[in-house]
Amino acid sequence: MKKCQMCGIILIEKNPGNKYGTGEGMNYFSSHHLFPVRLAQYFTKQEVKNVFQINNSSEAAELCYECHEEVLHNIVLNKGMINNLGKLLKDKSKKDRIKLLHVFLKKGIEIYLKEKPDLL
């Protein structure tokens, strides 16, 4: 029995009728590459391991549809955040932008777990 690696819901492996995004389809299995295939042109295997702590660039996470959507498509940035990111990422190579975004997210998670602020 497979479980979503983020929320722990039991995953249904087959999705008859492609019901993703419906009430019935939320716990269907979705495999998510930890390192996007389209970025392989920018990083060596050793860089993927050292920078992102991913041993194999084809390694994947098993997620439910809902967590997959949250991680990949539902990050909400307001104009201020976009402007600040622009200041930090301006004139950086694509490779450096990818690395910096990874560091920002990693550090933000670490700070949140350490301080446990009451944000919600």
C-alpha positions in Angstrom: 0.0 0.0 0.0 1.5 3.3 -1.1 1.0 6.5 0.8 1.6 10.1 -0.3 5.0 11.2 0.9 3.7 14.6 1.9 0.2 14.1 3.5 0.2 10.4 4.1 -3.1 9.6 2.3 -3.4 6.1 0.9 -2.8 6.3 -2.8 -5.0 4.7 -5.5 -2.7 3.5 -8.3 -5.1 3.6 -11.2 -7.2 6.5 -12.2 -10.0 5.2 -14.5 -11.6 8.0 -16.5 -8.9 10.5 -15.7 -10.7 12.0 -12.7 -7.8 14.2 -11.5 -8.9 17.4 -9.8 -12.3 16.0 -8.8 -13.3 14.9 -5.3 -12.9 11.3 -6.5 -9.5 11.9 -8.0 -7.6 13.6 -5.1 -5.8 10.5 -3.8 -4.7 9.1 -7.1 -1.0 8.3 -7.4 1.2 11.0 -9.0 4.9 10.4 -9.5 7.0 13.6 -9.3 10.6 13.8 -10.4 12.6 15.4 -7.6 14.9 16.9 -10.2 13.0 18.1 -13.3 14.2 16.3 -16.5 14.1 19.6 -18.4 16.8 21.1 -16.1 19.3 18.3 -16.7 21.0 20.4 -19.3 22.2 22.9 -16.7 23.6 20.5 -14.0 26.0 17.6 -13.9 25.0 14.5 -11.9 27.5 15.5 -9.2 26.0 19.0 -9.0 22.5 17.5 -8.6 23.8 15.4 -5.7 25.8 18.2 -4.1 23.5 21.2 -4.6 20.1 19.6 -4.2 21.0 16.5 -2.1 19.4 14.2 -4.8 21.4 11.1 -5.4 19.8 10.1 -8.7 18.3 12.7 -11.0 15.6 10.2 -12.0 14.5 9.8 -8.4 10.8 10.5 -7.8 8.4 11.2 -5.0 5.1 9.4 -4.7 2.4 12.1 -4.2 -1.3 12.3 -4.3 -2.8 14.5 -6.9 -3.5 17.3 -4.4 0.0 17.5 -3.0 1.5 17.2 -6.5 -0.6 20.3 -7.5 0.4 22.2 -4.4 4.1 21.6 -4.9 4.2 22.2 -8.6 1.4 24.6 -9.6 -0.2 26.3 -6.6 2.6 28.4 -5.2 1.2 31.9 -4.8 3.5 34.9 -5.1 2.3 38.4 -4.8 3.7 41.4 -6.7 6.0 42.3 -3.8 7.5 38.8 -3.6 8.0 38.8 -7.4 9.7 42.2 -7.3 12.0 41.0 -4.4 12.8 37.8 -6.2 13.6 39.8 -9.3 16.1 41.9 -7.4 17.8 38.7 -6.1 17.7 36.8 -9.4 18.3 39.6 -11.9 21.4 39.1 -14.0 21.8 35.5 -12.7 22.2 32.6 -15.1 19.3 30.1 -15.2 21.4 27.6 -13.3 22.1 30.1 -10.5 18.4 31.1 -10.4 17.4 27.5 -9.9 20.0 27.0 -7.2 19.0 30.2 -5.4 15.3 29.3 -5.5 16.2 25.9 -4.0 18.2 27.6 -1.2 15.4 30.1 -0.5 12.8 27.3 -0.1 15.1 25.0 1.9 16.1 27.8 4.3 12.5 29.0 4.7 11.4 25.5 5.6 14.3 25.1 8.1 13.5 28.4 9.8 9.8 27.6 10.0 10.5 24.2 11.6 13.0 25.6 14.0 10.9 28.7 15.1 7.5 27.2 14.6 5.9 30.6 14.1 2.1 30.8 14.4 1.5 31.8 10.8 -1.8 30.1 10.1 
